[in-house]
Amino acid sequence: MNFPDEWTQEEYLANKIALEKNGVKVLLVDTILTPIEKANSVVYNPFELKNEPKGSVFVFYCDSGKATLNRLKEYKEKFPDHICISLRGGRGYWRKNMTVRDEQ
């Protein structure tokens, strides 16, 4: 799979289902110490993230998505064994009731 620099919330939710079916771990990474309601996220901790399985996907978010997109190159250098993506629109555009269906 070819990974873009950004995913929308809908792309994140759909790709998380598809990738985890194939054994790929997908983590929503909180870089601002503000969790998103109804979303399972982990706090940005480079030491802990480096221990995640190789090939895991890290989707970083901030308030607007701009800071994480600007820092994406830094994240990719810091985690060369993982896929790094920014959440488009960040926490501000997250819709807590949005869901996607698992298309078999």
Secondary structure as GFF3:
##gff-version 3
##sequence-region A 1 104
A	DSSP	beta_strand	6	7	.	.	.	ID=ss1
A	DSSP	alpha_helix	9	21	.	.	.	ID=ss2
A	DSSP	beta_strand	26	30	.	.	.	ID=ss3
A	DSSP	beta_strand	41	43	.	.	.	ID=ss4
A	DSSP	alpha_helix	46	49	.	.	.	ID=ss5
A	DSSP	beta_strand	57	61	.	.	.	ID=ss6
A	DSSP	alpha_helix	66	70	.	.	.	ID=ss7
A	DSSP	alpha_helix	72	78	.	.	.	ID=ss8
A	DSSP	beta_strand	83	87	.	.	.	ID=ss9
A	DSSP	three_ten_helix	90	93	.	.	.	ID=ss10
###
